[in-house]
């Protein structure tokens, strides 16, 4: 699951870095799933409509791109 992958990758980032971006492309019931002491229901979710997801992904990729 993407949530677990994101949390695993956070272990390799500096303490002041943030990686988890909880987003939805449609409204749904967020499951009560915990990894460590973090529960999905405790996160602030943002809805990004399907028609905007490509623009969001491109902008995100640009921001997290590693420096050359």
Rosetta blueprint (number, residue, H / E / L):
1 X L
2 X H
3 X H
4 X H
5 X H
6 X H
7 X H
8 X H
9 X H
10 X H
11 X L
12 X L
13 X L
14 X L
15 X L
16 X L
17 X L
18 X L
19 X L
20 X L
21 X L
22 X L
23 X E
24 X E
25 X L
26 X L
27 X L
28 X L
29 X L
30 X L
31 X L
32 X L
33 X L
34 X E
35 X E
36 X L
37 X L
38 X E
39 X E
40 X H
41 X H
42 X H
43 X L
44 X L
45 X L
46 X E
47 X E
48 X L
49 X L
50 X H
51 X H
52 X H
53 X H
54 X H
55 X H
56 X H
57 X H
58 X H
59 X H
60 X H
61 X H
62 X H
63 X H
64 X H
65 X L
66 X L
67 X L
68 X L
